[in-house]
Amino acid sequence: MSFSVAPLLLHREDVPATVRQALRAASDALAEHRTPHLESAARILHREFDLDCGDARELVGLFAQGSCG
């Protein structure tokens, strides 16, 4: 099981609304449909906060390996 701070990000006003929207969509989606929403949130975090892609992916509960492009 991976650790995710996504629930905390949902309630932070300094997190872009687009990230919060993607995280809400992920939490509302069936398990097999969550990944695209989480990847979207990670891409936005990567771009908006200049985070390392792996770090952004881990923040939302994804494996660090993957793309933010």
C-alpha positions, 0 to 999 in steps of 0.5 A: 500500500502506498502513502498518499497526501492527496487527502490533505491536498484536497483541502489546501487553498494554496493547491491549484484548483485544477489539482484539487478537481483532479483529486476529487475526480479520482476519489469519486471514480471507481478504483480502475478509473482513478489513475488518469485523474491522479496522473493529471494531478501529478502533471499539474503539481509537476508543472505548477510547483516545479516539482520532480515528476517522481515526487509529484506522482508520489504525493498523489499516491502513484509510483514514482516511475512514470511520466508527467508529460 
